[in-house]
Amino acid sequence: FVRIADWIAGWERERRADVSKIFAEISGKLSIPLGKTEFVLRARADRIEQRSDGTFAILDYKTGQPPTDKQVRTGLAPQLTLEAAILRKGGFPEIPAASSVSEIAYVRLKGGDPPGEPTSIKTEDGTPDSYADLALQKLTGIAQRFLVEGEPYRSLVHPMWKKQYGDYDHLARVKE
């Protein structure tokens, strides 16, 4: 813990040089209209920074292994991109709608050597804003699909997860 605290103190000094305001543990939500109903996406962001250029950075602290860039870009780990979508649509009350997200990142806190490790997600063929828009589009499509009566709730949609067996997989109704 002491190593992490020392690391955070140094990281904060560096980081705050380009930050005009920090929002910690900030709650937000976004209503997604679906015909006669709506789906409400809620989030609690660990940290959102307003940068001196007016853009925003969204950071999430992790004590375990954070998702990879590819998992975030492909939508397998949509937490940060959906938080960015909420921000862009004005879902965090203290942040104006139509704001731009210039960075999404994980900050891994592990206590070892090094005690902390910030990792910005590389958006190689887009921007954090474009990935936020895509994540919202995908979530809207999924929510609309589940409005269809009889649509199954599949337990293992992606082939990469079929090799792993979870604690509750025996409860899945996959044979039906």
ZIFEN-V709424 format. One record per helix or strand of 3 or more residues. SS is the DSSP state (H for helix, E for strand). FROM is the first residue (numbers start at 1). TO is the last residue. If there is no record, write none. Layout:
# ZIFEN-V709424
SS;FROM;TO + SS;FROM;TO
This chain:
# ZIFEN-V709424
H;2;18 + E;19;34 + E;37;51 + E;56;62 + H;69;74 + H;79;88 + E;101;109 + E;116;120 + H;128;145 + H;159;161 + H;169;171
